[in-house]
């Protein structure tokens, strides 16, 4: 077991603690940063909730608002939270359907982290009387995580939540 963060890990993080944060207004996966998982010998979930996610409808250009839920079981790499916030913010002027946004986010994080397991769930504010809540997941193939992804997808939303304050 190790304690403390390695200096090399901290030196690679350029956004955390920066007072001069630049916000990009176009989709930018390049802003994502990682650090080493100090506990790769253990399975555990890391969960992020972004209640202020915004993208644009590709047909009308109108804003879509929602909450993005990201949960993953890390392997060797983890995503730095400020870089994730800036990445999600970069969707603000990005025109894509809700389903595409959720899948793009998951694909970018898989490419960045190679997690054991990941799921991304977008819960969007209704527009025109309908909310759209796409969910996708991934588990490393031929492992318990691949089987877990299959089971979680098959059981996803079997018991949908009661109407909330959306």
TAWO-V667682 format. One record per residue. N is the residue number from 1. OMEGA is omega in degrees with one decimal (999 if undefined). NEAR is the number of other ideal C-beta (glycine too) atoms within 10 Angstrom. D_CENTER is the distance of its C-alpha to the mean C-alpha in Angstrom with 2 decimals. Layout:
((N & OMEGA & NEAR & D_CENTER) (N & OMEGA & NEAR & D_CENTER))
This chain:
((1 & 178.5 & 5 & 27.86) (2 & 175.4 & 8 & 27.02) (3 & 179.3 & 5 & 26.83) (4 & -179.5 & 8 & 25.48) (5 & 177.3 & 12 & 23.20) (6 & -179.9 & 12 & 24.89) (7 & 179.5 & 8 & 26.06) (8 & 177.7 & 9 & 24.80) (9 & -177.2 & 15 & 21.21) (10 & -179.9 & 12 & 21.73) (11 & -179.7 & 8 & 23.54) (12 & -178.0 & 13 & 20.67) (13 & -176.1 & 16 & 18.44) (14 & -174.6 & 12 & 19.66) (15 & -176.7 & 17 & 17.58) (16 & 179.0 & 13 & 17.79) (17 & 179.9 & 9 & 21.07) (18 & 179.2 & 10 & 21.84) (19 & -177.3 & 4 & 23.83) (20 & -177.0 & 4 & 23.84) (21 & 175.9 & 11 & 20.22) (22 & 178.4 & 8 & 20.19) (23 & 177.2 & 10 & 17.88) (24 & -176.6 & 14 & 17.39) (25 & 174.2 & 11 & 17.78) (26 & -177.5 & 9 & 16.91) (27 & -174.9 & 19 & 13.86) (28 & 176.9 & 14 & 13.61) (29 & 179.5 & 14 & 11.40) (30 & -179.8 & 11 & 14.33) (31 & -177.3 & 20 & 13.40) (32 & 177.8 & 20 & 10.84) (33 & -179.7 & 21 & 12.90) (34 & 169.0 & 17 & 13.28) (35 & -177.0 & 18 & 15.86) (36 & 174.1 & 15 & 17.69) (37 & 179.5 & 18 & 17.03) (38 & -176.9 & 16 & 20.30) (39 & -176.6 & 11 & 20.32) (40 & 179.7 & 13 & 19.71) (41 & -174.5 & 7 & 22.60) (42 & 170.5 & 9 & 20.80) (43 & 173.3 & 14 & 18.19) (44 & 179.1 & 9 & 15.98) (45 & 167.4 & 11 & 12.68) (46 & -176.1 & 16 & 10.34) (47 & 176.1 & 9 & 8.64) (48 & 174.1 & 15 & 7.00) (49 & 178.9 & 12 & 8.40) (50 & -175.2 & 19 & 8.66) (51 & -178.0 & 10 & 12.02) (52 & 179.6 & 12 & 13.00) (53 & 179.2 & 24 & 10.77) (54 & 171.1 & 17 & 13.44) (55 & -179.8 & 26 & 14.24) (56 & 172.8 & 17 & 17.69) (57 & -178.4 & 14 & 19.47) (58 & -179.0 & 12 & 20.73) (59 & -174.5 & 8 & 24.06) (60 & -175.6 & 10 & 25.00) (61 & 179.4 & 9 & 23.00) (62 & -178.8 & 9 & 22.49) (63 & 172.2 & 13 & 19.39) (64 & -177.7 & 22 & 17.00) (65 & 177.9 & 14 & 15.46) (66 & 173.7 & 25 & 13.02) (67 & 177.8 & 17 & 10.70) (68 & 177.5 & 23 & 7.01) (69 & 179.0 & 19 & 6.51) (70 & 177.4 & 21 & 4.10) (71 & 177.4 & 17 & 7.09) (72 & 171.1 & 24 & 8.50) (73 & -175.8 & 19 & 12.06) (74 & 169.9 & 24 & 12.58) (75 & -177.3 & 16 & 15.59) (76 & -175.8 & 12 & 17.01) (77 & 176.5 & 16 & 14.25) (78 & 178.9 & 21 & 11.64) (79 & 177.7 & 22 & 9.36) (80 & -168.5 & 19 & 11.34) (81 & 179.8 & 13 & 10.07) (82 & 178.0 & 17 & 12.21) (83 & 176.7 & 20 & 11.13) (84 & 178.1 & 21 & 7.43) (85 & 179.8 & 17 & 9.30) (86 & 176.7 & 19 & 11.54) (87 & 179.3 & 23 & 9.23) (88 & 177.0 & 21 & 7.87) (89 & -177.1 & 18 & 11.60) (90 & 176.0 & 20 & 12.69) (91 & -173.0 & 23 & 12.04) (92 & 179.2 & 17 & 14.83) (93 & -179.1 & 15 & 17.53) (94 & -178.8 & 17 & 15.82) (95 & 176.0 & 17 & 17.61) (96 & 175.6 & 17 & 15.96) (97 & -178.1 & 15 & 16.11) (98 & -177.9 & 20 & 13.46) (99 & 179.5 & 14 & 13.33) (100 & 179.6 & 14 & 12.93) (101 & -178.2 & 25 & 10.06) (102 & -179.6 & 26 & 7.98) (103 & 176.8 & 16 & 9.53) (104 & 179.4 & 17 & 9.32) (105 & -179.8 & 23 & 5.59) (106 & -179.5 & 21 & 6.11) (107 & 178.8 & 15 & 9.36) (108 & -179.2 & 17 & 8.64) (109 & 174.9 & 21 & 6.77) (110 & 179.4 & 15 & 9.69) (111 & -178.2 & 10 & 12.05) (112 & -167.9 & 18 & 11.26) (113 & -169.9 & 20 & 11.18) (114 & -177.1 & 13 & 13.07) (115 & 174.5 & 25 & 11.78) (116 & -178.2 & 21 & 14.26) (117 & 175.3 & 22 & 12.01) (118 & 171.6 & 26 & 8.47) (119 & 178.9 & 24 & 7.75) (120 & -177.0 & 25 & 5.76) (121 & 176.4 & 20 & 8.35) (122 & 177.0 & 25 & 9.44) (123 & -171.6 & 20 & 12.69) (124 & 176.3 & 21 & 14.66) (125 & -179.3 & 14 & 17.94) (126 & 170.5 & 11 & 20.90) (127 & -176.3 & 15 & 22.70) (128 & 176.1 & 5 & 26.06) (129 & -179.1 & 5 & 26.02) (130 & 171.0 & 7 & 23.11) (131 & 177.8 & 16 & 19.53) (132 & -174.6 & 16 & 17.08) (133 & -178.1 & 18 & 14.35) (134 & -179.5 & 17 & 12.82) (135 & 172.1 & 17 & 11.29) (136 & 178.2 & 18 & 10.71) (137 & -178.7 & 20 & 10.73) (138 & 170.7 & 20 & 12.23) (139 & -179.8 & 22 & 14.62) (140 & -178.1 & 18 & 16.82) (141 & 176.7 & 9 & 19.86) (142 & 175.4 & 8 & 23.15) (143 & 175.2 & 12 & 21.82) (144 & -179.5 & 12 & 21.39) (145 & 174.3 & 20 & 17.59) (146 & 177.3 & 15 & 18.42) (147 & 177.9 & 12 & 20.73) (148 & 179.4 & 18 & 18.29) (149 & 179.2 & 21 & 15.82) (150 & -179.6 & 12 & 18.93) (151 & -179.2 & 12 & 20.10) (152 & 177.8 & 15 & 16.96) (153 & 179.7 & 15 & 16.80) (154 & -177.4 & 8 & 20.54) (155 & -177.0 & 9 & 20.41) (156 & 173.2 & 13 & 17.39) (157 & 174.1 & 10 & 18.69) (158 & -179.7 & 6 & 22.24) (159 & -176.3 & 5 & 22.76) (160 & -179.2 & 8 & 20.95) (161 & 173.9 & 8 & 20.84) (162 & 179.3 & 4 & 23.71) (163 & 179.7 & 7 & 23.49) (164 & -172.9 & 8 & 21.81) (165 & 178.2 & 3 & 22.45) (166 & 999 & 12 & 20.67))
